[in-house]
Amino acid sequence: MKFQGIYTPVITPFRDDASIDFDAYAAHVNYLVESGVHGLMIGGTTGEYYVESHEERLQLLTKAKEVVGNKAQIIFGTGSIDPKASIKLAEGGAKNGADVLLVATPPYSLPTQRELALHALTIDRAANLPIMLYNYPDRMGVNMEAEFLDRVGKSSNFCGIKESSGDINRLHMLLRDYPHIQTSCGMDDQALEFFAWGAKSWVCAGSNFLPKEHIALYEACVIENNFNKGRRIMSAMMPLMHVLEQGGKFIQSVKHGVSLDGRFAGTVRRPLRDLNKDDKRELAQVIGTLKTSIANILSQTSSPSLSAEKTDKKAKAGA
């Protein structure tokens, strides 16, 4: 299994009564695929999996598979505070069309590296699907260290890791010492650094409402190897990343971004609350500036292959 491109951790649109609007969800999933994202993550943190039932999580997977078919990879989250629930989710994912499982640390319990490895290997045996690990110590309390990676690396199903620690030294370690486990950027403000070090995929919540702009950074860095262009795009994105990360309003901000883009994103489930008017105004301004800036960058630049083609045509015309 290869991970390459932009992967969107899909939001879950909740109505005011907290029920899921599956029609709005299907429309959003279709929009993402039509916009060119390379994969979808169903049941990630951005999807508010932690306040959804087992049945709801499987319904979201089956609906996404129904819409997507084989047009994009589907990564299905198995995260839960209860390891038994994660195993059931893994089995359900295998039966309902998931291409890949996302395996995280069970939060709160603070397992040792050996205990965490045994948990991940149990999920592996339950489903026998490709696995992307999810290292997010700020939420889970534990890092996936070398001991853990050595243990799970004995199974070829562990083929990726979404690295969300924010520790740049871990990026170096993963790409140097564990090249068989593909490293995917899970820390938005480090996307440029991940690509510079050879990562080829980015799991980015902002692609829920700015898919083309996120794809532009991926293409500049990974496809075109044009890091001058990539730095300009990344610089234009940084104000958005600052707004998304401040004050625990990440999911609310992503959902409002989807709403601004013209699709129903709904509310958030408790304990979260929606953004206030000032937050919404600030986000709208930042998104507007970002779109204009990146559009200007893309209009001023072209890929090396296109530039070479233009040069070749000019040379032939001169001859």
N, C-alpha and C positions, 0 to 999 in steps of 0.2 A: 504494500500500500504506500503510495506516494502522497505527500502533503505539499501542495504547491499552489500558492495564490491567496486569495482573500476568503476567509471563513467567517460567516456572520453568526454570532450567538443570538438567536432569534428571540425577540420579545414575545410575551404572551399578552394579548389584548383582553383586559378584564372590563366587563360592564360595571356600572355603578353598584349592582347587587353582588359583585365579585365573581359572577359566572364568566366563563370563557366565551368570547365571541369567535366561534370557529370560522365563520364566513370571512370576518375581517382578518383572521389569522391566515387563512388560505390565500386571500388576496395579497397579503404582505409577503408571504413566502413566494408567490408567483412573481411579484415585483422584484424581489431580490435575485431570483434566478434569471429573469429577463434582463436585469441590469448587469449581469455578467459575473456575479460572485461565484467562486469556485466550489464552495461547500457551505453547508448550514450546520450549526450546532444547536441541537434541540435538547432542552433541559439543562442549559448552563445557568450560571449565576444571573445573567441578564434576563433569562426567561423566568426568573423567580421560582425555580424548581422547589425551593425549600418550603414554600407554602402551597404546594400542589400535591394532590393525592397520587397514588400509584396509577390509578385508572386515568386520571387526567394527563399524566405524563405520557402514558402509552397512546392515548388519543391524539395528543399533539404530534407524536412520532408518526402514527399511521396517516394522519391528515397531511403532514408534510410529504411523506412518501407518495401519497396519492397525487399530490400536486407536482412534485419534482420528477417522479419516475427515476430515470437514470441520467438526468441532465446535470446533476451535481451530487457530490458526496454528502451523506448525512451522518453526522457524528451525534451519538445519543448519550446524554449524560446519565451516569448511574450514581451520582453523589447522594449520600444520605448519612445521617448521624448513626443509623443502624446498619451494620454490615449485611445483615440478612436481607434488608430492603434493597441494598445495592445488588445483591446476587439475583433477587427476583427481577429487578429492572434490567439487568444484563440478559437474563433469559428471555424477558419480554422483548428487548431490543433485537435479539437474534431472530425471534419469531415474527417480528413486525417490520422488517426491512431496513434496519440500521446497517450501514456499511462499516462503521467504526464505533467503538465504545469509548467514552470519556471516563477515566477512572481517577478519582481524587482521594485525598486522605479523609477518613471519617472525622468530622470536626469534633472538638471538645475532649475526645478521649486521649489525645496525645500519645499515640502508639510509638513503640520503638521502631527502628528501621527494619528489624526482622519481622515484627508484628505487622507492620505496614506492607512489607513484601508478601507475607503469607496471605493477607487480605486481598491484594491485587492478583496474586496467582490463583486464588480461589475463584475470583470473578472470571479470570481467564479460562479456567477449566469449565465454568458454568456455561459459557457462551461460545468460546473458540472463535472469536472475531478479532480483527486488528484492533489495537488499543492505542489511544492517545492518553498519556498521563496528564494530570493537571496539578502542577505545583503552585500552590497559592498559600504560603505560610501565614500571611496576614489574616486570612479568614479561617484557615484550618489548624494553625498552631504548630505545624511540623513541616520541615523541609524534606524533600526527597533527596537524600544524600547518596554518596557513592556506594555505601553498603547496600542500600535499597536498590539502586540502579544495577549493581552487579548481580544481585539475586534475581530480579525480574528479567534481566537481560538474557537469562538462559532460555526464555520462551521467545520465539521469533514474532509472536503476536504483539509484543511491546515495541511498536515501531515509531512512536512520536511522543513528544512532551510539549504541552503548552506551559511555557515558563513565565510565571507571573510574580516572581519574587521581588523584582526590581533590583536585584543584586547583579551588577554587570559581571562580577567575577564568576558567577554561576553560568552565565552565557559562555564565557571563555572555556570553562571546565566542560560543559556539555558538548560543545562543538569540537573541542580537542580530544577529549577522552572517550566520548560516547557517540561517534559518528553514525553508528548503526541505529541510534534513536534520533529521529529527525526532530530538530528543535524548532518550535513554532513560537513566534512572538506573542506573548500574552500581556505585555506591558506597553501600552500604547505610546508613551513618550520615549520609548527606546526602540521603536520600529526601525529607524534608520540604522542604529547600531547593530541590531539583529541581522538586517540584510547585509550590512558591510562585512559581518563575520561569516556569512554564508547561509543563514537561514533563508528558506524559500517560501514560508507561509506566515500569515498573520491572522490571528483570531481577534477581531476588532469590533466592539459593540457599536461604534460610530458608523459602521457600514450599514446598519439598519436604516439610516436616513441619508448617508453620503457614500453610497457604494462606489460610484464612479471616481470620486476623489481618492478613496482608499485604494482602489484598483490602480489609479494613476501613480501612486507612490510605489506600489509593488512592481508595476511595469517599468518604471524609471530605473529602479535599483536592480531588480532580478532579471528582467527581460532585456533591457537596453544597457545595463551596467553603466548608467549615466548618473553618478552620484552628485554631480553638480546640480542637475535637475532635481534629483531626489532631495537634496538639502533644501532647495527652495520650496518644494512642496511640503516637506516636513516643517519648515519654519512657519509656513502659512497655517499648518494644522495645530501648532502648539497652543495657541489661545483656546481652542476648543478643548484640547486635552486638559488644560488647566481648569476650565469651567466644569467639565464632567467629573473631575476627581475631587472637587472641593466640597467639604461639608456633608459627605454621605448622601449626595443627591444623584448618584450615578444613573441608576435605573430610571428614576423619574425624568432625568434630563434626556436620556436616550428616547424614552417614550414621547416626550414633548417634541423632540426632533422629528420623529416619525409623523406626529400630528401636523407639524409645520410643513412637512413634505406632502400632506394631503391624504394620508391614510389614517384609519382609526386605530389608535394605540391604546385607548382606554385609560383606566386608572391603575393604581398599584394596590396590591393586597397589603393589609396590615402586617407588621407594624409601620410600614412606610406610609408616607402622605405625599400628595402631589405638590408640585412646585408652587410657590407664590407668584404673584404678578411680576415682581421685580426680577426674580430668577428667570421667568419665561422671557421677559423683555431682553435681559442680558444675553441669554442663549440665542435668541433670534438674531440679535445684532452680530454676535460672533459667527454664527453660521452664514449669514449673508456676506460678511467680509471674507470668510474663508472661500466660499464659492466663487466670488469675484476674483480673488487673488489666484486661485488655482486655475481658473479658466484662462486668465491672462498668461500664466506660466505655460500652460499647454499650447496656447495659440502662438507663443514665441519660440517654442522648441519643437523639434522633431526627432525621431529615433535615428541612431546612427545608420541603420539600414536604409531608411528613407533618404537621409542626407547623401549617402553613397550613391543611391539610385539617381538623385537629382544631378549629382556631379557627373555621373557616367553619361546621362542624357545630354548635358551641356557639352561634354567632350566630344560626343558623337556628332552633335550639331555643328561644332566647330570644324570637325574633320570634313 
